[in-house]
Amino acid sequence: MRAAVAATIGAPLKVEEVEIGAPAAGELRIDLAASGICHTDLSARDGQFPAQFPIVLGHEGTGSVTAVGEGVDDVRIGDRVVLTIDHCGHCRSCDRGRYWACANAFGMNIAGGRPDGTTAFSLDGSPIHSHWFGQSSFAATILAPRSTAIVVADDVPAEVAAPLGCGIITGAGPVLHPQTTRPMDSLAVFGLGTVGLGAVMAARIRGIDRVIGVDPVASRRELALELGATDVIDPSASDSVEEIQRITGGGADQTLETSGAAGVLDVAMAATITGGHCGVIGAPPPGTAFTTDVTMFIARNISISGVAIGDCDANQVIPELVDHWRNGDLPVERLVTTFDMDAINDAIAAAKSGRVIKPVIVF
């Protein structure tokens, strides 16, 4: 079957005919209908995020189950699934139902294969790394752990379903299911890509009074207004902190930094009201650090937290997101541009340039 292989750091992906094995115990074989492209995939290809090469990247897959491995008894052949990242199921966080905070998730999702070192794919007898974020969804057929799959109804178009497993849930989750009890009458979102616009749409669903989108790209600001933002700011034309303080009367109750761009987290923290919360979603290269004045941090009583996969249980929230889409409240299709698999490098270029918001490969 066909897969887009990243052979070396920085090289264009090459669509190859690769071999795929049978599902191992606890795995599913899935024929994919679509896969979103996430900036984490691009960072891995470019060597800014750890990955083993050669590898099949991709972690926003959706498709139909065609085989189940030993021990899988709650998913059937023919089931439609949306895929999200893997988790161990036995650390303290997983025991508490906090799968998004799995202590072993980082290693499990970037190791490039199963825990025993085997991979799903091979090419001319040589292994190709797989199981990227539990999926490696830049392939027409994949093997994925049962723990990554959420069964969904058949009425959701593949190009809508695919981004739910990462981009959309990551932005919408902390708004619809916040891990803080602090008030949220105002929300400022820094970066209006898939994650940021997912947060904007969720804020409209939740009924937040002031929803502020910050992005230098005019078309994204315009779309944010159409999707639920009450105000937008061009950070290249005005001081974002001053504007947010003016709009909200002192600062946003919650800020979300989704861009991963250098220096933006400092701005997001400064725009947070005293006693508010700042969620960090955008991922700069590993090793990136930020500093803060500890005395002012304490005096302002701000909380700050990292947000992984929406800080919520995907098994619960992805079906909720499907319901919101079905009701017309989460028009994911407005973010999506589809590409054929053979045009995957064009899709990557479009994502890196910002020309499209969410490129989705259709198989």
The 8 nearest C-alpha neighbors of each residue, nearest first, counted from 0:
[[1, 16, 17, 18, 139, 2, 140, 19],
 [2, 0, 16, 15, 139, 138, 17, 14],
 [1, 3, 138, 14, 15, 137, 4, 139],
 [4, 2, 14, 13, 137, 12, 55, 138],
 [3, 5, 55, 13, 12, 54, 6, 2],
 [6, 4, 12, 54, 53, 7, 55, 13],
 [7, 5, 53, 4, 52, 54, 10, 8],
 [8, 6, 10, 5, 52, 53, 9, 44],
 [7, 9, 45, 44, 46, 10, 6, 5],
 [10, 8, 45, 44, 7, 11, 46, 5],
 [9, 11, 7, 8, 12, 5, 6, 44],
 [12, 10, 13, 344, 9, 5, 6, 44],
 [11, 13, 5, 4, 3, 10, 344, 14],
 [12, 14, 3, 4, 15, 11, 5, 6],
 [13, 15, 3, 2, 4, 1, 12, 341],
 [16, 14, 1, 2, 17, 13, 3, 4],
 [15, 17, 1, 0, 2, 18, 14, 122],
 [18, 16, 122, 0, 121, 15, 1, 120],
 [17, 19, 121, 120, 122, 0, 20, 16],
 [18, 20, 120, 119, 121, 17, 21, 0],
 [21, 19, 119, 22, 18, 120, 142, 121],
 [20, 22, 23, 19, 28, 142, 68, 119],
 [23, 21, 68, 26, 27, 28, 142, 67],
 [22, 24, 68, 26, 25, 21, 69, 27],
 [23, 25, 69, 68, 26, 70, 22, 71],
 [24, 26, 68, 71, 70, 145, 69, 144],
 [27, 25, 144, 68, 145, 22, 143, 23],
 [28, 26, 67, 143, 142, 22, 66, 68],
 [27, 29, 142, 66, 65, 141, 22, 64],
 [30, 28, 64, 63, 141, 65, 140, 31],
 [29, 31, 140, 63, 62, 139, 64, 65],
 [32, 30, 62, 139, 61, 33, 140, 29],
 [31, 33, 62, 362, 361, 61, 157, 30],
 [34, 32, 361, 360, 157, 31, 61, 362],
 [35, 33, 60, 59, 360, 161, 359, 136],
 [34, 36, 359, 59, 162, 161, 358, 360],
 [35, 37, 358, 359, 57, 34, 38, 40],
 [38, 36, 39, 40, 35, 41, 166, 57],
 [37, 39, 41, 40, 42, 36, 350, 351],
 [38, 40, 42, 37, 41, 43, 48, 282],
 [41, 39, 43, 38, 37, 42, 57, 56],
 [40, 42, 38, 44, 43, 39, 45, 37],
 [41, 43, 47, 39, 45, 48, 40, 44],
 [44, 42, 48, 40, 46, 45, 41, 47],
 [43, 45, 41, 8, 42, 46, 9, 40],
 [44, 46, 9, 42, 43, 8, 47, 41],
 [45, 47, 43, 48, 8, 44, 42, 49],
 [48, 46, 42, 284, 45, 43, 49, 285],
 [47, 49, 43, 42, 46, 284, 50, 285],
 [50, 48, 43, 46, 47, 109, 51, 285],
 [49, 51, 43, 109, 48, 52, 111, 110],
 [50, 52, 111, 53, 54, 128, 49, 110],
 [53, 51, 54, 7, 6, 50, 128, 5],
 [52, 54, 6, 5, 127, 128, 7, 51],
 [55, 53, 128, 52, 5, 127, 4, 129],
 [54, 56, 4, 135, 129, 5, 137, 3],
 [55, 57, 135, 131, 137, 54, 40, 136],
 [58, 56, 136, 135, 137, 40, 59, 36],
 [57, 59, 136, 134, 132, 60, 135, 131],
 [60, 58, 35, 34, 161, 162, 164, 165],
 [61, 59, 34, 161, 136, 82, 58, 33],
 [60, 62, 81, 161, 31, 80, 33, 32],
 [61, 63, 31, 32, 30, 79, 80, 29],
 [64, 62, 79, 29, 30, 78, 77, 80],
 [63, 65, 29, 76, 77, 78, 28, 66],
 [66, 64, 76, 29, 28, 77, 63, 30],
 [67, 65, 28, 76, 64, 27, 68, 22],
 [68, 66, 27, 26, 71, 28, 22, 69],
 [69, 67, 24, 26, 22, 23, 25, 71],
 [68, 70, 24, 71, 25, 67, 23, 26],
 [69, 71, 25, 24, 72, 68, 67, 26],
 [72, 70, 25, 69, 68, 73, 67, 74],
 [71, 73, 74, 70, 75, 67, 69, 68],
 [74, 72, 71, 75, 145, 70, 67, 150],
 [75, 73, 72, 71, 78, 76, 67, 150],
 [76, 74, 78, 77, 73, 64, 67, 72],
 [75, 77, 64, 65, 78, 66, 74, 67],
 [76, 78, 64, 63, 75, 65, 79, 66],
 [79, 77, 64, 63, 76, 75, 80, 150],
 [78, 80, 63, 150, 62, 151, 153, 77],
 [81, 79, 150, 149, 151, 61, 62, 148],
 [80, 82, 61, 149, 148, 164, 60, 161],
 [83, 81, 148, 147, 60, 164, 61, 149],
 [82, 84, 164, 147, 165, 148, 59, 85],
 [85, 83, 132, 133, 147, 86, 108, 82],
 [84, 86, 133, 147, 132, 146, 108, 104],
 [87, 85, 104, 101, 88, 98, 84, 103],
 [86, 88, 89, 103, 101, 90, 104, 85],
 [87, 89, 93, 86, 90, 94, 98, 101],
 [88, 90, 93, 87, 94, 91, 92, 101],
 [91, 89, 93, 92, 94, 102, 88, 101],
 [92, 90, 94, 93, 95, 89, 102, 101],
 [93, 91, 97, 95, 94, 101, 90, 100],
 [92, 94, 98, 96, 88, 97, 95, 90],
 [95, 93, 91, 92, 96, 89, 90, 88],
 [94, 96, 92, 93, 97, 91, 98, 90],
 [95, 97, 93, 94, 98, 92, 312, 88],
 [98, 96, 92, 93, 99, 95, 100, 101],
 [99, 97, 93, 101, 100, 96, 86, 92],
 [98, 100, 97, 101, 310, 307, 308, 311],
 [99, 101, 98, 97, 92, 102, 307, 93],
 [102, 100, 98, 104, 103, 92, 99, 93],
 [101, 103, 104, 100, 90, 92, 91, 105],
 [104, 102, 101, 105, 106, 107, 87, 86],
 [105, 103, 107, 101, 86, 106, 102, 108],
 [106, 104, 108, 107, 103, 109, 102, 101],
 [105, 107, 108, 109, 104, 110, 103, 102],
 [108, 106, 104, 105, 110, 109, 103, 85],
 [107, 109, 132, 105, 106, 131, 133, 110],
 [108, 110, 111, 106, 131, 107, 50, 132],
 [111, 109, 106, 107, 112, 108, 51, 50],
 [112, 110, 128, 129, 109, 130, 131, 51],
 [111, 113, 118, 129, 130, 116, 117, 110],
 [112, 114, 116, 115, 117, 118, 130, 111],
 [113, 115, 116, 112, 117, 107, 110, 111],
 [116, 114, 113, 117, 112, 118, 110, 111],
 [117, 115, 113, 114, 112, 118, 111, 110],
 [118, 116, 113, 112, 115, 119, 114, 126],
 [119, 117, 112, 129, 120, 128, 113, 126],
 [118, 120, 19, 129, 20, 142, 117, 121],
 [121, 119, 19, 127, 18, 118, 126, 17],
 [120, 122, 126, 127, 18, 125, 17, 124],
 [121, 123, 17, 125, 124, 18, 126, 127],
 [122, 124, 125, 121, 17, 18, 126, 16],
 [123, 125, 122, 121, 126, 18, 127, 120],
 [124, 126, 121, 122, 123, 127, 120, 18],
 [127, 125, 121, 120, 122, 128, 118, 124],
 [126, 128, 121, 120, 54, 53, 129, 125],
 [129, 127, 54, 111, 118, 112, 53, 55],
 [128, 130, 111, 112, 131, 118, 135, 119],
 [129, 131, 133, 134, 112, 135, 111, 132],
 [132, 130, 135, 133, 134, 129, 108, 109],
 [133, 131, 108, 84, 134, 58, 130, 109],
 [132, 134, 130, 85, 131, 84, 108, 143],
 [133, 135, 130, 136, 131, 143, 132, 58],
 [136, 134, 131, 56, 57, 130, 55, 129],
 [135, 137, 57, 138, 134, 60, 58, 34],
 [138, 136, 57, 3, 135, 56, 2, 55],
 [139, 137, 2, 136, 140, 1, 3, 141],
 [138, 140, 31, 1, 30, 362, 2, 0],
 [141, 139, 30, 138, 29, 31, 0, 28],
 [142, 140, 29, 28, 143, 138, 30, 136],
 [141, 143, 28, 27, 22, 119, 29, 26],
 [144, 142, 27, 134, 26, 133, 141, 145],
 [145, 143, 26, 146, 147, 25, 27, 133],
 [144, 146, 26, 147, 148, 25, 27, 143],
 [145, 147, 144, 148, 85, 86, 149, 143],
 [146, 148, 83, 85, 82, 145, 84, 144],
 [149, 147, 82, 145, 146, 80, 81, 150],
 [150, 148, 80, 81, 314, 82, 151, 147],
 [149, 151, 80, 79, 81, 148, 78, 152],
 [152, 150, 80, 79, 149, 153, 318, 81],
 [151, 153, 154, 155, 79, 150, 80, 78],
 [152, 154, 155, 79, 151, 156, 78, 157],
 [153, 155, 152, 156, 151, 325, 157, 321],
 [154, 156, 153, 160, 157, 159, 152, 321],
 [157, 155, 159, 158, 160, 154, 153, 161],
 [156, 158, 160, 159, 33, 161, 32, 155],
 [157, 159, 156, 161, 160, 33, 359, 335],
 [160, 158, 156, 157, 161, 332, 331, 162],
 [159, 161, 157, 163, 158, 162, 155, 156],
 [160, 162, 61, 60, 59, 34, 163, 158],
 [163, 161, 166, 164, 35, 59, 160, 165],
 [162, 164, 167, 160, 161, 168, 165, 166],
 [165, 163, 83, 162, 82, 59, 168, 81],
 [164, 166, 168, 163, 169, 167, 162, 59],
 [167, 165, 194, 169, 162, 193, 168, 163],
 [166, 168, 163, 197, 169, 170, 194, 165],
 [169, 167, 171, 172, 309, 170, 165, 163],
 [309, 170, 168, 308, 166, 167, 172, 165],
 [171, 169, 194, 198, 197, 167, 168, 172],
 [170, 172, 198, 168, 197, 201, 174, 169],
 [171, 173, 309, 168, 175, 174, 176, 169],
 [174, 172, 177, 176, 309, 175, 171, 310],
 [175, 173, 172, 171, 177, 176, 201, 202],
 [174, 176, 172, 173, 171, 177, 201, 205],
 [177, 175, 173, 172, 174, 178, 311, 310],
 [178, 176, 173, 179, 174, 175, 172, 180],
 [177, 179, 176, 180, 173, 310, 311, 181],
 [180, 178, 177, 181, 276, 182, 176, 173],
 [179, 181, 182, 178, 177, 183, 276, 176],
 [180, 182, 179, 183, 275, 276, 252, 274],
 [183, 181, 184, 252, 180, 275, 253, 179],
 [184, 182, 252, 185, 253, 181, 186, 207],
 [183, 185, 207, 208, 182, 252, 209, 186],
 [184, 186, 209, 251, 252, 183, 210, 208],
 [185, 187, 253, 210, 251, 254, 252, 211],
 [186, 188, 211, 254, 212, 210, 251, 255],
 [187, 189, 255, 212, 254, 213, 195, 211],
 [190, 188, 213, 256, 257, 255, 212, 258],
 [191, 189, 258, 214, 257, 195, 213, 192],
 [192, 190, 195, 196, 214, 219, 193, 189],
 [191, 193, 195, 194, 356, 190, 196, 219],
 [192, 194, 196, 195, 166, 197, 356, 357],
 [195, 193, 170, 197, 166, 196, 192, 167],
 [194, 196, 191, 198, 192, 197, 190, 193],
 [195, 197, 199, 198, 191, 193, 194, 192],
 [198, 196, 170, 167, 194, 171, 200, 195],
 [197, 199, 170, 171, 201, 195, 196, 200],
 [198, 200, 196, 202, 201, 197, 227, 228],
 [201, 199, 203, 197, 202, 198, 226, 227],
 [202, 200, 204, 198, 171, 203, 199, 205],
 [203, 201, 205, 199, 204, 200, 207, 206],
 [202, 204, 206, 227, 200, 201, 205, 207],
 [205, 203, 201, 202, 206, 200, 328, 207],
 [204, 206, 202, 203, 207, 201, 175, 174],
 [205, 207, 203, 204, 202, 208, 201, 184],
 [208, 206, 184, 202, 205, 209, 185, 203],
 [207, 209, 184, 185, 206, 210, 229, 186],
 [210, 208, 185, 229, 207, 186, 211, 184],
 [209, 211, 228, 186, 229, 185, 187, 230],
 [212, 210, 187, 230, 231, 228, 188, 229],
 [211, 213, 231, 188, 187, 189, 232, 228],
 [212, 214, 232, 189, 231, 190, 188, 233],
 [213, 215, 190, 216, 233, 191, 220, 234],
 [214, 216, 233, 234, 235, 217, 213, 232],
 [217, 215, 219, 214, 218, 220, 233, 191],
 [216, 218, 220, 219, 221, 215, 214, 233],
 [219, 217, 221, 220, 216, 222, 223, 215],
 [220, 218, 222, 221, 217, 216, 223, 191],
 [219, 221, 223, 217, 218, 222, 231, 214],
 [220, 222, 218, 224, 219, 223, 217, 225],
 [221, 223, 225, 219, 224, 220, 226, 218],
 [222, 224, 226, 220, 225, 228, 221, 219],
 [225, 223, 228, 221, 222, 226, 227, 229],
 [224, 226, 222, 223, 227, 221, 228, 220],
 [227, 225, 223, 224, 200, 222, 228, 199],
 [226, 228, 203, 224, 225, 200, 199, 223],
 [229, 227, 224, 210, 223, 230, 211, 199],
 [228, 230, 210, 209, 211, 224, 227, 231],
 [231, 229, 211, 228, 210, 212, 232, 224],
 [232, 230, 212, 211, 213, 220, 233, 228],
 [233, 231, 213, 234, 212, 214, 239, 230],
 [232, 234, 215, 235, 236, 214, 213, 237],
 [235, 233, 236, 237, 239, 215, 232, 238],
 [236, 234, 233, 237, 215, 238, 214, 232],
 [235, 237, 234, 233, 238, 232, 215, 239],
 [238, 236, 234, 235, 239, 233, 232, 242],
 [237, 239, 241, 240, 242, 234, 236, 235],
 [240, 238, 242, 241, 234, 243, 237, 232],
 [239, 241, 270, 243, 242, 238, 244, 269],
 [240, 242, 244, 238, 239, 243, 245, 270],
 [241, 243, 245, 239, 244, 240, 246, 238],
 [244, 242, 246, 240, 245, 241, 250, 247],
 [243, 245, 250, 249, 241, 247, 248, 242],
 [244, 246, 242, 248, 243, 247, 241, 249],
 [247, 245, 243, 244, 248, 242, 250, 249],
 [248, 246, 244, 250, 245, 249, 243, 251],
 [249, 247, 245, 244, 246, 250, 243, 251],
 [248, 250, 244, 247, 272, 245, 251, 243],
 [251, 249, 272, 244, 271, 270, 247, 243],
 [250, 252, 271, 185, 253, 272, 186, 187],
 [253, 251, 275, 183, 185, 272, 186, 271],
 [254, 252, 276, 186, 251, 277, 275, 183],
 [253, 255, 187, 277, 186, 188, 271, 267],
 [254, 256, 278, 188, 277, 279, 257, 189],
 [255, 257, 189, 279, 280, 281, 258, 264],
 [258, 256, 281, 280, 190, 189, 259, 195],
 [257, 259, 281, 190, 260, 256, 189, 282],
 [281, 258, 260, 282, 283, 257, 261, 256],
 [261, 259, 258, 263, 262, 283, 281, 264],
 [260, 262, 263, 259, 264, 283, 258, 265],
 [261, 263, 265, 264, 260, 266, 289, 259],
 [262, 264, 266, 265, 261, 260, 267, 256],
 [265, 263, 267, 266, 262, 256, 268, 261],
 [264, 266, 268, 263, 262, 267, 269, 289],
 [265, 267, 263, 269, 264, 268, 270, 240],
 [268, 266, 264, 270, 269, 265, 254, 263],
 [269, 267, 265, 271, 270, 266, 264, 277],
 [268, 270, 266, 267, 271, 265, 240, 272],
 [271, 269, 240, 267, 250, 268, 266, 251],
 [272, 270, 251, 250, 268, 269, 275, 254],
 [271, 273, 250, 275, 251, 252, 249, 274],
 [274, 272, 299, 275, 300, 301, 271, 250],
 [273, 275, 300, 301, 272, 299, 276, 302],
 [276, 274, 252, 272, 301, 273, 271, 253],
 [275, 277, 302, 253, 301, 303, 252, 254],
 [276, 278, 303, 254, 253, 255, 268, 302],
 [279, 277, 255, 304, 303, 305, 306, 254],
 [278, 280, 305, 256, 306, 304, 255, 281],
 [279, 281, 257, 306, 256, 282, 305, 278],
 [282, 259, 280, 257, 258, 256, 279, 283],
 [281, 283, 259, 280, 284, 258, 257, 285],
 [282, 284, 259, 287, 285, 281, 260, 261],
 [283, 285, 47, 287, 48, 286, 282, 42],
 [286, 284, 287, 283, 48, 47, 282, 49],
 [285, 287, 288, 284, 283, 289, 48, 47],
 [286, 288, 285, 284, 283, 289, 261, 282],
 [289, 287, 286, 290, 285, 283, 284, 261],
 [288, 290, 291, 287, 265, 264, 262, 261],
 [291, 289, 288, 292, 265, 293, 264, 262],
 [290, 292, 293, 289, 296, 265, 295, 294],
 [291, 293, 295, 294, 296, 290, 297, 298],
 [294, 292, 296, 295, 291, 297, 298, 290],
 [293, 295, 297, 296, 292, 298, 299, 291],
 [296, 294, 298, 297, 292, 293, 299, 291],
 [297, 295, 293, 299, 294, 298, 292, 300],
 [298, 296, 300, 294, 295, 299, 293, 301],
 [297, 299, 295, 300, 296, 294, 273, 301],
 [298, 300, 273, 296, 297, 301, 295, 274],
 [301, 299, 274, 297, 298, 273, 296, 302],
 [302, 300, 274, 275, 299, 276, 273, 296],
 [303, 301, 276, 277, 275, 300, 304, 274],
 [302, 304, 277, 276, 278, 301, 305, 279],
 [305, 303, 278, 279, 306, 277, 302, 276],
 [304, 306, 279, 278, 280, 307, 303, 310],
 [305, 307, 280, 310, 279, 309, 278, 304],
 [306, 308, 309, 310, 99, 305, 169, 280],
 [309, 307, 169, 310, 165, 99, 168, 306],
 [169, 308, 310, 172, 311, 168, 173, 307],
 [311, 309, 307, 306, 308, 99, 173, 172],
 [310, 312, 309, 172, 313, 99, 176, 308],
 [311, 313, 314, 315, 316, 98, 99, 97],
 [312, 314, 316, 315, 317, 311, 83, 164],
 [315, 313, 312, 316, 149, 317, 318, 148],
 [316, 314, 313, 312, 317, 318, 319, 311],
 [315, 317, 319, 313, 318, 314, 312, 320],
 [316, 318, 320, 319, 313, 315, 314, 321],
 [319, 317, 321, 320, 316, 315, 322, 151],
 [320, 318, 316, 322, 317, 321, 323, 315],
 [319, 321, 317, 323, 322, 318, 316, 324],
 [322, 320, 318, 324, 319, 323, 325, 317],
 [321, 323, 325, 319, 320, 324, 326, 318],
 [322, 324, 320, 326, 328, 329, 325, 321],
 [325, 323, 329, 321, 327, 326, 322, 328],
 [324, 326, 322, 323, 327, 321, 328, 329],
 [327, 325, 323, 324, 328, 322, 329, 321],
 [326, 328, 324, 325, 329, 330, 323, 322],
 [327, 329, 323, 326, 324, 330, 204, 200],
 [328, 330, 324, 323, 331, 327, 200, 320],
 [331, 329, 332, 324, 333, 327, 328, 334],
 [332, 330, 333, 334, 329, 159, 335, 324],
 [331, 333, 335, 334, 330, 159, 158, 336],
 [332, 334, 331, 335, 330, 336, 222, 356],
 [335, 333, 332, 356, 357, 331, 193, 336],
 [336, 334, 357, 332, 333, 358, 337, 356],
 [335, 337, 358, 359, 357, 355, 338, 334],
 [336, 338, 359, 358, 360, 335, 361, 339],
 [339, 337, 360, 342, 359, 361, 340, 346],
 [340, 338, 342, 361, 341, 360, 362, 343],
 [339, 341, 343, 342, 360, 362, 361, 338],
 [340, 342, 339, 343, 14, 344, 338, 3],
 [343, 341, 345, 340, 339, 344, 338, 346],
 [342, 344, 346, 340, 345, 341, 347, 338],
 [343, 345, 347, 346, 342, 348, 11, 12],
 [346, 344, 348, 342, 343, 347, 349, 338],
 [347, 345, 343, 349, 344, 348, 358, 350],
 [346, 348, 344, 350, 349, 345, 351, 343],
 [349, 347, 345, 351, 350, 346, 352, 344],
 [350, 348, 346, 354, 352, 347, 351, 355],
 [349, 351, 347, 353, 348, 352, 355, 346],
 [352, 350, 348, 353, 349, 347, 354, 38],
 [353, 351, 349, 354, 350, 348, 355, 347],
 [352, 354, 350, 355, 351, 349, 356, 348],
 [355, 353, 349, 352, 350, 356, 351, 348],
 [356, 354, 353, 350, 349, 357, 358, 336],
 [355, 357, 192, 334, 193, 353, 358, 335],
 [356, 358, 335, 334, 355, 193, 336, 359],
 [359, 357, 336, 337, 36, 335, 346, 35],
 [358, 360, 35, 337, 34, 36, 338, 336],
 [361, 359, 338, 34, 33, 339, 340, 337],
 [360, 362, 33, 339, 32, 338, 340, 359],
 [361, 32, 33, 340, 139, 360, 339, 31]]
